Amino acid sequence: MWNTIKQGWSLAYRQPFAVCALFVYNLAWGMVIYKLLQSVILPLLHRYPVQELGKETAQLFWVEGQFQLLKTDLIVPYLWWAACLLGLRMLLHPMLNAGVFYSLHHTELNAGYRFVEGIRKLSLPYFGIYGAQTLLSFAPLYWLLPFAVEQYGKQASYPGLAKALLPALGAYAAFLFLLQLGFLILQIGKLDGRSFLYSLLFFLRHLIPIGLTALAVLAIGLTLTAAVLASAYVWAGFAALAGIQAYRLVQMFCKVWAIGTQYAYWTEKA
């Protein structure tokens, strides 16, 4: 397993263009979301009554907000913005995946060329794969949301509600993890010219080693995240801000590393 992880590291190390492309994409996406939330939240904070005006004024503020949300079309423009951003993300995400996967498969080509060529050649099938993954990701919510509402009515406290929902949320998180791994293998199989059935059977046959390698890389990434967050508390200020922004690049490298690890296992066992 560790040999496969090392091979994945080596593959990711040879993908500087893909890592930087993902970094720029996530940085730009984060800025768009930040500016959008800032435009919504800051006016609300300016209107929130100060403590000296009393609790009744704050309650009136929340009642007014509830009325505007439920009885007016105030939220409609924001829903349109959210839908547009979601559609844009669903368009860009599989394109970037196509570039990354193709770059891993064709290391003999120029870094920038193979990334763009991957977008050109694999975007269309990867759109279908990503769409199927998204639909399956939301499918369990058909049962989970009514269960959560039912538990909300039964439980007398938030700790009790959290305890009641924890098994279901844990099962949903495990389902999402396995689903993401399965579709990652399907993308690798598509890249290698294999059929959907072959890739699915490969994933089921090698589920344990695939899952263990993915968990190992995930654990390393979470450890790095914890270290960066801890250092931000110790060295607060500009140094912490610079460290967090630099970590985004490391985070994208870990993402390519996780993909490269599964690709290395595929090339060894397929």
Secondary structure, 3 states (H helix, E strand, C coil): CHHHHHHHHHHHHCCHHHHHHHHHHHHHHHHHHHHHHHHHHHHHHHHCCCHHHCHHHHHHHHHHHHHHHHHCCCCHHHHHHHHHHHHHHHHHHHHHHHHHHHHHHCCCCCHHHHHHHHHHHHHHHHHHHHHHHHHHHHCCHHHHHHHHHHHHHHCCCHHHHHHHHHHHHHHHHHHHHHHHHHHHHHHHHHHCCCCHHHHHHHHHHCHHHHHHHHHHHHHHHHHHHHHHHHHHHHCCCHHHHHHHHHHHHHHHHHHHHHHHHHHHHHHHHC
